[in-house]
Each structure stands twice: as structure tokens, then as C-alpha cells.
Amino acid sequence: MSKNHNILVIGAGLCGSLLALRLAQHGFNITLVEKRPDLRKVTLDAGRSINLALSDRGLRGLRLAGVEEAAKELLIPMTGRMIHEKSGKTFLSPYSGRDDEYINSVSRPGLNKLLLNEAEKMPNLKIIFNQSCVEVDHETPSATFEDFETGELTTYTADVIFGTDGAGSVVRSSMVNDKEFLLNISQQWLGHGYKELEIPAAENNGYRTYKNALHIWPRGEDMLIALPNLDGSFTVTLFLPYKNSDYCFENLTTPEKVEEYFQKEFPDVLALIPNLTEIFFTNPTGSMGTVRCDPWQREGKILLMGDAAHAMVPFYGQGMNASFEDVAVFDEILTQYKDGLSSGESSWETIFNEYEKVRKKDADAIGELAVDNFDEMKAHTGMEIFQKKRKLETAFENEFPGEYYSKYSLVTFNEDITYSEAKKLGRAQDNAILGLIHEGKLPETMSLKEKLEIVRKQTQVILNTKEKADYLKY
């Protein structure tokens, strides 16, 4: 191996654990450092999301590291959105018209434990817990950590450092604070926060509502979602404005007010969560936002990856998937240049630059789509025109599985196209279908094939108009 033999990965969450495992499989010596205790030995903090939606892009990364089959043991398929109306009526809106396309509910700690267990098997990978990064030296490069139990400081030197320490990245902050390095960064916070609740399991680990769906209670500005867990429970998340609303986190301050709010907006949920107010006031209120920065790397010595580089709101279910895809994309580039590291024909700076050039536009694209999907989930899913659009798209995918993919399918189930390509085509298709439905140009008397041809033509018109408009900007 080359002189660039030792790698320090800061942050042993989902992205960091997968990255460290894969880099070790390439033969590098890896030190993986995590500020929290070993989650295999402690209980996860209450109120932090314990399950996520794993789909094709994320599975690609797990497959690359040889852990896909083991991960599948942790998954619960979700075939669509179960929409809960105020009246108590429910209906299932499939994610796709193709039977083999669905997302999966997965336990965050369960998947993280699996990755840590696999990483620990590698003889060239060392995992250190309970050490918080307090300083990063970009020149060496090295990082200094404080032990939570002893307060002792330890400095680790490496040839390259990967910052996979999440949305609040200390590694990224060190780059921001380095006045000799001009890092551009933007953070956009939503005016909504979130609070986690739980629908407990029924008897014998049964499910109190339909198991194989992502449940949504859309209420315009407010929303509840619920994802199933293997033990029969559902993790429920309430998304609510912080303030300036009849019901918001600012004024839901008493059990009576919380019960009044749920009785008005989510009456069917009251029967599903018997200890609602207790959980509401026990669990913290979390914030959500989008983080963008550039460049992601400094002089081939430090690289940000995952949420540390591109944190996003959770409404497309792609945060984890995008981070795992980061690892897969980086792996492709590393494989191209790795042999040159030994001979000096290539460098980590070349690899990092190429990775950012390929990946940055896609990270920006999924960040934008995640914000868009917030409006779709909390408001549009309950609208008649949106339901007509989804019904038509599902019919297209069912009848013409190789010819049409909705925006959701492009983003979620098509790992062979990039997020930026999916955003461009998906948005054009959405605009085409909604416009045609609104104008009455897709009547029931028309065959499905005829409707598809009209949608295709209108989509192309929109794409051509958009490309022309972008060209005229310059």
C-alpha cells in the first residue's frame, strides 16, 4: 500500500460506519471515532428517530460492502402511503404501479449495529467510542478528541480525514472557522419542528394498524407520519409549526391543549396512543433544515460526506439513502485511482475533487426535492387533483412498466439515474400531468396509451422550454 495508508473517519453513524467498512475492505488502515457510547451497549436516546426508509440507492451501498442480505432481515416493506383523513376514512396510495418497487422501514440503531459489527470484524479497522472531536488540524492532518469519561485529550494523525459526523459536523465547523480556507455554507431551517411519539404494539407483537405502509395524516400545515417497527409498534412523528398557528409547539403547553388538538385534527390517533400526553411532554422537540456547503474537501486532506456535507429535511426519505449512495459513488472513483496512490500517479486531492464534481449537483438536487416533498405530504396528498395524478401515474407504471416512471419512482427506485436527472424529468412530468388534468385534457374516455402520449409530449415541451430559459440566463 502507499504512504497514504492511514485513514481517520470521524463519526460512526450510518454513513461513517459504512464508509469505514468499505475503506477497510480496500485494504486501508482505518480509525473510526464516535462521540457517543457504543449503541450496541446502551439504549438510544428517547425522541430520536429510530426508524428510516431504506430504498434502492441505500441498498446499493450496502450491497457494495456485502451486507445487503443481512440488512434485509431488519426490513419491513412499505408499498405505499396510507392516507388518514379527518373523517377516519383511509386509502392506500401505492408508491409505484410496479409490484417490485417499495420502500422499507428499518431501525436506525439496528442497521447501525449491523454495520458496526461488520466493521469490527476487519483486522485493519479500529473503532473508538466516547470521544468527542474538539479540534481539527487541516495541515497535518490530525484531529484531537476529548474522552467523555476521563476528560483526557488524544490526537490522531492520518493521511486523510473523512468527516461523517452529521448535520452538526464539528469537522465542517473547523473548516468554516479556518480563515485561510474559504468555505461557503448555507443553512435553511424550516419553520416546523418535530416531536416523536409511538403507537405501541398490540398483543403478541401485533400491529394496531396496517403494517406495510407509511401512514400519513395530512392536515395542510400540520402532519403526522408513522412507520412500522419489527416489534409491532409504530414510530410516529408530529410535524408542527413552532409558532404563529392556532396549534403550534409554542402553545401546546398543557395535556388538555394537546388532547384538544389531537381530538380536532387526529381523532383516530388518540385510540392508538394511550399515553399520548406523557410521551408528548417527555420527548424533545427537534428542528429540521437543509445544509449546503462547498467545497467539501480541503487539499486532499479532509473530505466531508453524508449529512456533514449535505444535510436535508426527511421528507423524501433519502437522507440515509443519499449518504449510502455517497459511499458507493466515492467507491467507484476511488477504485479508478487507487492503484495510482502507490505510484504517485494520482492523489487523494484528485480523488476528492472528482468525487465532489460528480456528486455535488446530485446532493443539491435531493435537498431541494426533500423540501418540495414536505408540501406534498402535509397538504397535497389530501387534494383531489393530486390523488388523480397519483392514480394516473400508478396506472401508467402498471400498464407500461418500462415506459413511465413517476418522479417518486425516478428518485427512489432508479439508482441508475442521478438525483439531478430525476429532479429535472420528474418535475416536468408533474407539471405536465397537473396542467393537463386541470385543463380537462385527459378525459376518462381517452385510452391510457393516448393519455401517456399526451403526457410525454407535454413533458417534452416543458423540458425544452426550461432548457431554453436556462440558456437565456447566460
N, C-alpha and C positions, 0 to 999 in steps of 0.2 A: 504493500500500500504506500501511498505517497506521504509526504510530510504533513499534508492536510488530513491527519488521521483521527484527531480527537474532536468530537462534536459535543457541544453543550446545548441541551434543549431545556428551556425554561417554561414550565407549565405542563403538568401531567394530566390534563383533562383529555377529552376525546381526541382532539386534533394532535396534541403533543404526544399522547401515548401511541397513536397510530404512526405518526411521523418517526418517533424514536424506534419503534419496532421495525419499520421498513428500512431506515438508515442502518440499523444493526444488521439486517438481512443482507445489505450491500457490503458488509464487512467493516464498517467504521466502528471505532470505539465511542460509545455513547454514554454521557452522563445526563440523566433526566432528573430535574429537580422540581419539586412541588411544594408550595407554601402550606397546603392543608395537610392534615393527617392522612394516612393511608385509608381510603374509603372502604377497603376490604375489612378493616378492623373497627370502624366507627360507624355511627348512624348519621345519615345525611341530614343536614340542617333542614328543619321544617320550613316549608314555604318556598323552597327552590324546586323548579320543575323537575319531576322525577321521571317523566316520560317524554319522548320526542317522536317525530315522524320520520322514519327511515325509508328512503326510496332509492331508485336506480343509481343515482350519482354517488350516494353514500355507499351502496353495496359494491360499486366498482372499486372504491378504495379498500374496503375490507377484503374483497376478492384478491386484490393485488398482494396483500400481506398474508393471504392464506387462511383467513379467519371467517370468511363469509358463512360457511356451513355451520360453524359453531355459533355464530351470531343469530342465525335463523331460528335456533332453539329459543331465543328470547323474544321473538316477534309475534304480534297479533295483527293479522291482516285487517285493514280498514278499506272497504270497497267504495265508500262514498261519504258524503256529508248527510247526516240525519238532521234535517231542519226541524226545529221545535217552534211552532207558532204560539202566540199568546193564548189562543183558544184551547191549546192542548193537542191540536192536530199535528201529526208528524208526517214527513215524507222523506224518502231517501233519494238524494241526487247523486248518481254514480260519478266517480271521478273520470271514468272512461267508458266508451262503448265496447272496448276490448276486454275480454274476461281476465286476461293475464296481467292487467295493469291496475295496481292498487298500491297504497302506501301502508306502512307498518308502524304500529305503536310499539315503542321499545323503551325499556327502562334505561334512563341515563346512567345511574350507578351500575346497573347490571352490565351494560355494554362497556363502560369504563373499566370495570373489574376484569372482564374478559380480556381486554387489550393489555391491561397491566400484567395479568397472569401470563399472557403470551410473551410480553416484553421481558418479563423476569426470567424466562427460560433461556434467553440469549446470553451466552457467556461473556459477550463483549458489550453488555448494557447494564449500567448500574442505576438504580432508582433511589432517590433520597427524598424523604418527606419532612414536613415541619420546618422547612427553611424558606424564609421569605426574602426575595431579591430586594436589596436596598441600594445597589449601585451597579452600573454597567460601565465598564471602560471600553470604549469603542476602538481604541487604538491597539490594545494588546492582542485580541480582545479577551476580556475576562468579566466575571460578574461576582459580586460579593453578596453573601446571604447571611441572614441572622436566624439562628436557631430559636424557635419559639419557646422551648423549654429551658435552655441554658443561657440564652442571650449571646452565645458565642458567635463571632463572625468568622466566616470561612470564604475564601476566594477560590474560584475555579477558573483556570485558564484553558482556553481551547483554540483550535484553529479557526472555527466558525461557531457562531451562536445563533440558534433559532429561538425567536420569541413567539411562543404559542400560549401566552398567559392571559388570553381572553380580552374581553371588551375594555377592561380597565387596565390594560397592559402596562406594567412597570417598564418593560423593555422599550415600548413605544414612547412612554413619558421621558425616558432618558434621552431618546433621540430628539424629542421636542425641546428639551431643556439644553441640549448641546448647541450653543450659539454658533459654532463653526459648521454646523450641519443644518441646512435649511429644509426642514420637514414641513410640508403643507398638511394641515389637518382640519377637518370639519366634523362637528358633532351636532346632530339634529335630534332633539328629544321630542317624543310625542307628548301631546297634552293629556294623554291617557296613561294611567298606571295599571298594574295588575295585582291581583291577590289570588292565591291558590286555596282551593277548597277540596273536599273529597267526598265522593259518593262511596260509602262503604260497601263491602261485598255482602251479598245475601247469604243465606245458609249454605253450607258446604261449598264455599267459594263460588257461588253462583253470581250472575250479573243481574242487577236491578233494572237494566235497560239493555237495548240491543247491543251486542258485543262488538260486531265487526263494522263499526262506523266511527267517524269523527263527528261527535254531536255538537251542533251549533244552535244557540238561542239568539238569533239576530234581532236587535232592537233599535236600529238606527245609529245612535251614538254609543250604546252600551252593547255588550255581548258576553255570553258565556260560551265556553267550549269545554268538551270533556273527551278524554282519551282513555281507553281501557288498559288495565294492568293485568298481569298474569294471575294475581291472587283474587280476581273478581271485582276489585274496586275500580273506580274511575278517578283520574286526576282531573279536577275541574278548575278552570281559570276564569276569573271575572275580569273583564277589561272595562274600565270606567274612567270618565274624566276626573282629573284631580279636583277641579273646582268649576264654578260658573255653570252649574247644572242643578236641576231640581234634586237629583240624586247624584252625588259625587263623593269621592273619598273625603273631601273636606267636611261634608255634613253627615256622613253615615257614622255617627259617633256613639250611638246607643243601640242596644239589642232591639229595642222597639222600632227604631228607624230602619234598621237592616231588615227586620221581618216585614215591615210595611213595604219596603222597596221590592223585596222578593215576591211578596204576595201580589203586588201590582204587575211586575214585569216577568217573573219566572215562577208562577204558582205551582207548576208541576215539580219544580226542583225542591220545594220545601219538604215534600214527602220523601224525596230521595236522600236528603242530607239532614238527618235528625238532630245533629249537633251543630247546625249552621252557624249560629251566632258565636258559639265558643271558638270554632275554627277561624271565623272571620276576624275576631279580635286577637287571636293567638298568632296568626301568620302575618308576616310583614307585607307592606305594600311595596312592590317593585317598580322600577322605572324601565322604559324602553326607548331605544334610539338607534340611529344609524351613524356609524363612524366610517369616515373615509380618510385616507392619508396617502401621501406619496412623497418621495419614493419609499418602497417597502424595505429597501436594503441599503446598507452603507458599505461601500468599497469592498464588497465581497467578504465582509467580516460578520455582519449581522443581517438576518432576514426575519421579517415579520410574516406570520402565516395564521390562517384561521381568523377568529374574531379579533385578534390583535391587529390585523391588517384591515379587516372589513366587517365589523360588527353590523348586524342587521336586526330589524324587528322580526318577530317569529311567525308572521302571518302567511308565509308561503311554505313553512315547514322545511326550509332549505338551509338554515344556519349550520347544522351539523353536516348535512349532505354537501354543502359548499366547502366546508373545511376538509372533509374526507376527499372531495374531488381536488382540492388544493394539493393534497399529498400525491394523488395519482398523476396530476399534471406535472408537478415538480419531479416525480419519479421518472417520467418519460424524458424530461430534459436532462436530468442527472445521468440517466443511462447513456444518453448520446455523448456526454462529455466526460464521464467518469474516468475512462482509461487515460485521457489526456492530463488528468490531475497528476498522475505519476511522472509523466514525461515532461510536464511543463507546457504542453501544447494548449492546454485550457486552464481555466482558473475558476475559483468559486465566484468571483465577480462576474465572469462571463455567464455562468450558470444562473446566478441570481438575477442578472439583467434580463436574460432570455425568459426566465420564468415570469418576471413582472410584466414584460412586454406582452406575453401571451395571455396572462391571467387577469390583469388589472381591469380591462374593459368588461370582463365577464362578472367580476366581483361587483363592480359598479352597477351592472345591469340587474343582478338578482337583488341587490339592495333597493333599487327603485321598484322592482316588481313586488317586493315584500310590503312596501308601504302601500302600493296600489291595492294589494290583496286585503289589506285591513278594511278599506272601504267596501270592498266586495263582500267580505264575510259579515261585517256588522250591519250592513244595510242592503246591499244589492241582492243577496241570496233570498231575501224575503220579497223581492219585487217581481211582479208578473212577467215583465219583459225579460228580465234576467233568467227566470225559470224557463221561458220559452226558448231563449238562446241555448241554455244548457241541454234542454230536451232535444233540440235540433242537432247540436254537436254530438251528443251521445248517439243519436240515430246515424249520423254520418260515420262515426267511428265504428259502429256496429255493422253497418251495411257496406262500408268501404274502408276497411281497416288499414289498407295500405296506401290510401289516398288522402286521408284527412286526419290531422292531429290538432286538437284544441290547444290554446295557449297553455292551459294547465298540463296537458299531456306533453307538450313540447318541453316545458320546463322540468317536469317531474319524472317522466318516463323515457326520455330520449337523451341518454348520456352521450350519444354520438354527435349531437349538435351543441354548440356553446350556449351559455345563458344569453349572451348578447344577440345571437341569431334568433333564439326562441322569443326574446322580448320583441324584436323587430317584427317578425312574422305574426306572433301571437296578438300583439296589439292591433295590427292591421286587420286580422281576421275578426277580432272583437268588434272593431268599429264598423266593419262591413256588415256583419250579421245584425248588430243592433240597429244600424241605419236602415237596412232592408226590412227588418221586422216593423220598425216604427213607421215606415212609409208604405206598409202593406204590400210589398213586392215579393213576399214568399207565401202566397195563399195556400190553404190546405189542399186545394185542387191540383196543385203542382206536384209532380213526382219528386221523390227525394233526390234523384240524379239531376233533375233540372235545377233544383234548389242549390245543389252543390256547385254546379257550373256557374250559376249566377254569383254565388258567394266567392268563388275563385276569381272571377273576372273583377268583381268589385274590390277584392283584396289586392289584386294586382294594380288596379287604378290608384288605390291608396298608397301602396308601396312606391309606385312610380312618382306620385305627387310628392311624397315625403322625401324621396331621393333628390328630386329636382329642387325642393325647398332647401334641403341641406346644402346642395351645391351652390345655390344662390347666396348663401350666407357668407361665402368666402371669396 
